[in-house]
């Protein structure tokens, strides 16, 4: 069991200090302990529970128990690691110091920054007031409410959308749409519904072979796909989502990535034909009227990160994209969603980042320089397309499709296509690998 600190008597210096008890922080601490790299490690984390958030898509579709996605933080902190149940508030990186809400200054020899994302509803006015109330829902904030909205939907316009900021698992707003559409079809209300997906991007997915599969899914399900739609505000009272139409948006994440396309999926008729959707126009914006709305909250780095000198111009932790070492402070590393890495913010990315981070810290401690291992931007997105079907997108910084050869052991020869075995992988195998392998310091 972890040692929970009594603030009155606690020591204030650690060889390795980790900020964040999410996937990145726990996996890093577990590997540091199992590889015996340090015996003096602490994690700063205020939360009582640790969540396996990738399963929240399934919770929102009524096919996974929410309670099974949570475990007490006290059981997640690796044995031998000190848990500082506190909040980091600021840095003095030139003094190797982190300021906390209750514990004062905590100093370190090496710092791993992994606090995840924060939500900033001010970026989409009106969304915060409407979120998780009535017909507005999000698997990111309350997947149980999402399921209530989905199962109580009786027809009309079902709008699935997302902000233009980077978000955790960029595929999540799309996955719940496919599952909801499948559910409504089985409930015999699909014919009374118009399913709309509005995204700021110019393609359905940044990896072409995956995009080709998903466009077939979109066509099969007759989904009204809206590219170049930047969500700018929500009128919860009148149930209108307002958009700026643009072709210049660079939306982060693994789903919407601006860039070259061959025009196959975009034409003027398809782009602006709203079919059976009521649309308003005001002050240069287009408003889509909805009967239910699912979206992701606009996301940013936590405030104490943004206000530090550790960030780049865009407000993300400024690290080398291959070594994960901070560009200014050599004893500081960043990992996970907060890091300025041009790839999708997923647990799968963290799974590949942690071994690189561990190797570099170990080498820095022993040889005063990082190792030769390099992170290539690997991330993956399990895209459920129906109950019982899934596509597994795996890709690198260049957007190359990089499927794991071990999938062939599951008799899956092409993971860019829908397969029932991938659904089994998502629903049963991935949670097991997460809890029993990743979170216990084992490479997966």
Secondary structure, DSSP 4 states (H G I P E B T S, - for coil): --EE--TTT---EEEEEEE--SHHHHHHHHHHHHTTS-S-EEEE---SEEE-GGGHHHHHTTSS-GGGGEEEHHHHSPTTEEEE-S-EEEEEGGGTEEEESSS-EEEEEEEEE---EEE-GGGSBTHHHHTTBTTEE-TTT-HHHHHHHHHH--SEEEEEE--SS--BSTTHHHHHHHHHHHHHHHTT-GGGEEEEEE-SSSSS-SSHHHHHHHHHHHHHTT-EEE-SEEEEEEETTTTEEEEEE-S-----TTT---S---SSS--HHHHH--TT--EEEETTEEEEE-SEEE----EEE-HHHHTSTTB-TTSSB-B-TTT-BBSS-TTEEE-GGGB--SS-BSHHHHHHHHHHHHHHHHHHHHHSS--S------EEEEEEEETTEEEEEEE-TT--B---GGGGGGT-S-TTS-BHHHHHIIIIIHHHHHHHTGGGT---
